[in-house]
Amino acid sequence: MDREAIMRLDEVKKTYIMGEVSVEALKETTFEIFNRELLVILGPSGSGKSTLLNLVGGMDKPTAGKILFQNKDLAQVSDKELTLFRRQEVGFVFQFYNLIADLTAEENIALAAELVNDPLPVDDVLREVGLDDRREHFPAQLSGGEQQRVSIARAIVKKPQFLLCDEPTGALDYETGKIILGLLAEISREGHSSVIIVTHNTAIAAMADRVVRMRSGEIVELIINAEPLPPERIEW
C-alpha cells in the first residue's frame, strides 16, 4: 500500500484494574493507519477490537505506549486536547445510531457541523447519503437504514480524518446492511477520511483494503487485500 500513514500506534497496551484483578484488554500493539484506507478490525466479543477503536478515536488513553498523530502523542496530551482531537478529527458511527430523537435528520447533522470551523454543507451531505427528501423527518419516522445514513452523515459533515464505525450493520437487515457498507466504501474512496469498521462479521473483511484480525487482546493477523470486493458482492 502506497498511502501515507496518518496515525501510528507504537507498543500500545491497555490494562483495566478491577478490584484486585488486572485485565489486559489490549496487549502490546504496533501498527499504522493509512490515509483514506478502509480498514476492518475483525474479532469475536472480548477480542480487544473495541478497546483498539476507543484508543484510535481518543475516547481512552493507553496504559503504555504511544499513539502518534500529527507530531503529537495522544497518550500524553491533556484531556482538553484529546477532546479537541475527537471533535475535529473523528466521526463516530454506532450500531444503534445514537441520534437525538427530537431533532430532524437535517438538525442532527447541522448540530455536528457546528462543532468544527469548516464543515461540509449540510445539503451536500444529505444528498450524498440519499436523504435529501427525508431531511425534515425525525428519527422515529425513519427506517433503521435511514437512521444509520443520518448517523454517517452526522459523522462525515465534520470532514474527519477518521470515520470510526462500531458494528455499523449490526442492527440492520442483510440488504440494508450492504447498502450501508457500500456508502462507507464510497466515503473511503471519494472522501478524505480513513474508514475503520469494527465487526465480528468475517464476510465484511473482503471489502477492506486491510484487515486486522484480533483474538484475546492482540493482533494475530494483518491482511492486505490486493483486490477488495465491492460490498454488493459480499454475502453472509
Secondary structure, DSSP 8 states (H G I E B T S, - for coil): --S-EEEEEEEEEEEEEETTEEEEEEEEEEEEEETT-EEEEE--TTSSHHHHHHHHTTSS--SEEEEEETTEETTTS-HHHHHHHHHHHEEEE-TT----TTS-HHHHHHHHHTTSSS---HHHHHHHTT-GGGTT--GGGS-HHHHHHHHHHHHHTT--SEEEEESTTTTS-HHHHHHHHHHHHHHHHHSS-EEEEEES-GGGGGG-SEEEEEETTEEEEEEE-SS---GGG---
